[in-house]
Amino acid sequence: MTLYIFIVAFIMPNGDFLSGVSIVDSCPKMEQVIDFVKKQGIENGAKFWSAQCSSVDFAPFFQEELT
């Protein structure tokens, strides 16, 4: 199964690290990411950020392997 994973991370003024991970239908356009990041910078005072979106292949568990 292939899913798209979107990861965003922020460094706050006090040095705290905040992050979020979401499964998305498709990777957002850069303009959407920048709009979101600007909002976080204004509302929460984030100083640095990074974001990444990529497809990830997930392997199924087989019942006999779990016992």
N, C-alpha and C positions, 0 to 999 in steps of 0.2 A: 504494500500500500504506500503510495506516495502522497505526502501532504506538504503544504507550504507552511513554514514556520517563520513568524515575524518576531524579531527580538529588538527591543529598544532599551537603552541604558542611559542613566543620567548621573552626573556627579554634582552634588549640591554644594552650596557655599561652605557648609560646615564639614565637608569631606565625605558625607554619607553617600552611599551608592544605592540608587534605586533602579529597578529593572522590571520589565514585563515581557512575557512570552505569550504569543497567541497563535492558534492555528487559523489561517486565513484561506479564503477561496483562491486568491491570487495575490502576488506581491503588489503592494501599493505603489503608485507612481511617486517619484521623488518629490513632486510638488505637494502631495498629500502628507508625506512624512515631514517635510519642512514646516508645513502649516501646523501639524500636531506638535512638533518640537518647539516652535515659536510660542505656542499657547502655553506649554509647560514652562518655558523660560519666564514668561510674564507672570503666570499664576503661582508658580512654585519656586522661582528664583534659580532654576537649574543653570549651572555655569558651563558644563561640557556635556556632550551627548554623542552617542553612536547608535546606529541602527543597521540591522541586517535582515534580509529576507532570502530564504532559499528553500528549494525543494529537498525533502528528507525522505529517504526510503525506510519504512518501518517493516520489520520482519514479524510474522505471526509467531505466537507461542504455540507449541504443540503440547497437548495435554500430558502425554507421557513424559515430557521433559520437566514438568512441574511437580511430579510426584517422586 
